Amino acid sequence: MEDVKPTKVIDARGSYCPGPLMELIKAYKQGKVGDVISVYSSDEGTRKDAPAWIQKSGNELVGVYTRDGYYEIVMKKVK
């Protein structure tokens, strides 16, 4: 993710599934094509559920990163 800068960052640390995923979907619906959305989550389930939803929705999974005590899931809205 060196050259990709999120246009929206959602800090859902401390929230449990499906909270972080619902926040990501909300940001997706409010965003525009080309937006890069990053969600921070400390919930293990989000690490699997968010990428699955991103791919199912036809958008681009930029990456899943393990940070200090949380995960960062980054997507690019392509449709």
Secondary structure by P-SEA (a helix, b strand, c coil): cccccccccccccccccaaaaaaaaaaaaaccccbbbbbbbcccccccaaaaaaaaaccccccccccccbbbbbbbbcc
